[in-house]
Amino acid sequence: MEIRVALALFVVLCGALGGRALSDGAKRRAEALRYLTEATRRLRVHMTSMFEPVPVALEHAGCELFSTVAQAMEGGVSAEAAWERVRDRATKRGGILDSLTDADREALDRMFAGLGQTGREEQDLLLSSVAEALEIQHRLAREKLKESDKLYGTLGLLIGLMLALIVI
């Protein structure tokens, strides 16, 4: 009987932890979007106020992803081409952007497609609109995170309890 109770507690714990693991994707997405929004705002300042070239501004934006794109631009590669190379690695499972949705990635695609292609005013508009789009996506991600935390946490616990009842 004691073994069954211990097993039942273990099953409940596994169910609760499983539910938490399911909601982790939403948490990673919200954190990534907050990080990218802040980095895009810093990039805007470096490009439009400090008049830094694209690779230098990307390095100074304080974002590992943007720095990687800047390094991929060596040899005169455009920001768009460098982003395409980096994006494939970053969005694969286990990559820094693996939890982003298509809408999130579209905003980044739009930014890198236009980065360094026009004058200061157009760059300011582009970076402002991308930062705004990422901020909207971040708000949606936070709302989804609240939902998924409640849903998956409770669901995991309930499944664990149900399996524990079967074990006992």
C-alpha positions in Angstrom: 0.0 0.0 0.0 2.8 2.4 0.8 4.4 1.8 -2.5 1.1 2.6 -4.2 0.7 5.9 -2.3 4.3 6.9 -3.2 3.7 6.0 -6.8 0.5 8.0 -6.8 2.3 11.0 -5.5 5.0 10.6 -8.1 2.3 10.4 -10.9 0.6 13.6 -9.6 4.0 15.4 -9.5 4.8 14.2 -13.0 1.5 15.4 -14.3 1.9 18.8 -12.7 5.4 19.2 -14.1 4.3 18.0 -17.5 1.6 20.7 -17.5 4.2 23.4 -16.6 6.5 22.1 -19.4 3.7 22.6 -21.9 3.3 26.2 -21.0 7.1 26.9 -21.2 6.9 27.6 -24.9 4.5 30.5 -24.3 6.9 31.9 -21.7 9.9 31.7 -24.0 8.0 33.4 -26.8 7.0 36.3 -24.5 10.5 36.7 -23.2 12.0 36.6 -26.7 9.5 39.2 -28.0 10.3 41.6 -25.1 14.0 41.2 -25.8 13.6 41.8 -29.5 11.4 44.8 -29.0 13.9 46.4 -26.7 16.8 45.6 -29.1 14.9 47.0 -32.1 14.3 50.3 -30.2 18.1 50.5 -29.3 18.9 49.7 -33.0 16.7 52.6 -34.0 18.6 55.0 -31.8 21.9 53.8 -33.0 21.0 54.1 -36.7 18.8 57.2 -36.7 20.3 59.3 -33.9 23.9 58.2 -33.8 24.1 57.6 -37.6 25.9 54.3 -37.2 26.2 52.0 -40.2 24.0 48.9 -40.1 26.5 46.3 -38.9 27.9 48.6 -36.2 24.3 49.5 -35.0 23.4 45.9 -34.9 26.4 45.1 -32.8 25.6 48.0 -30.4 21.9 47.1 -30.1 22.7 44.7 -27.2 21.1 41.7 -28.8 23.0 38.4 -29.4 20.8 37.7 -32.5 21.5 41.1 -34.0 25.2 40.7 -33.3 25.1 37.4 -35.2 23.5 39.1 -38.1 26.1 41.8 -38.1 28.9 39.2 -38.2 27.1 37.5 -41.1 27.2 40.8 -43.0 31.0 40.8 -43.2 32.2 41.0 -46.8 29.4 43.3 -47.9 26.5 41.0 -47.5 23.2 42.8 -47.2 21.2 42.7 -43.9 18.5 40.7 -45.6 20.8 38.0 -46.9 22.6 37.8 -43.5 19.3 37.5 -41.7 18.2 34.7 -44.0 21.3 32.7 -43.1 20.9 33.4 -39.4 17.1 33.0 -39.3 17.2 29.3 -40.3 19.5 28.4 -37.4 17.7 30.6 -34.9 14.2 29.4 -35.6 15.0 25.6 -35.5 14.1 23.6 -32.5 16.4 24.7 -29.7 17.3 28.0 -31.4 16.9 31.4 -29.8 13.7 32.1 -31.8 12.2 28.6 -31.9 9.1 29.7 -30.0 8.1 32.6 -32.3 5.1 32.5 -34.5 4.9 33.3 -38.2 3.6 36.8 -37.4 6.5 37.4 -35.1 9.1 36.3 -37.7 7.3 38.3 -40.4 8.1 41.5 -38.4 11.7 40.6 -38.2 11.8 39.6 -41.9 10.3 43.0 -42.8 12.9 44.8 -40.7 15.9 43.1 -42.1 14.6 43.4 -45.7 14.5 47.2 -45.4 17.5 47.7 -43.1 20.1 50.0 -44.7 18.1 50.3 -47.9 16.7 53.8 -47.5 17.4 57.2 -45.9 17.4 58.0 -42.2 13.7 59.0 -42.1 12.5 55.9 -43.8 14.7 53.8 -41.5 13.2 55.5 -38.5 9.7 54.7 -39.8 10.6 51.1 -40.5 12.2 50.5 -37.1 9.4 52.2 -35.3 6.8 50.1 -37.1 8.7 46.9 -36.4 9.1 47.8 -32.7 5.4 48.5 -32.5 4.5 45.2 -34.3 6.8 43.3 -31.9 5.3 45.1 -28.9 1.8 44.1 -30.0 2.9 40.5 -30.5 4.5 40.7 -27.0 1.2 41.8 -25.5 -0.6 38.9 -27.2 2.1 36.5 -26.0 1.7 37.6 -22.4 -2.1 37.1 -22.6 -1.6 33.6 -24.1 1.0 32.9 -21.4 -1.6 33.7 -18.7 -4.1 31.4 -20.3 -1.6 28.5 -20.9 -0.2 28.7 -17.4 -3.7 28.2 -16.0 -4.8 25.7 -18.5 -1.8 23.4 -18.8 -0.9 23.6 -15.1 -4.4 22.6 -14.1 -4.7 20.1 -16.8 -1.4 18.4 -15.9 -2.4 18.3 -12.3 -5.8 16.8 -13.0 -4.4 14.2 -15.3 -1.9 13.3 -12.6 -4.6 13.0 -10.0 -6.7 10.8 -12.4 -3.8 8.5 -13.0 -3.1 8.4 -9.3 -6.6 7.3 -8.6 -6.2 4.5 -11.1 -2.9 3.4 -9.4 -4.5 3.3 -6.0 
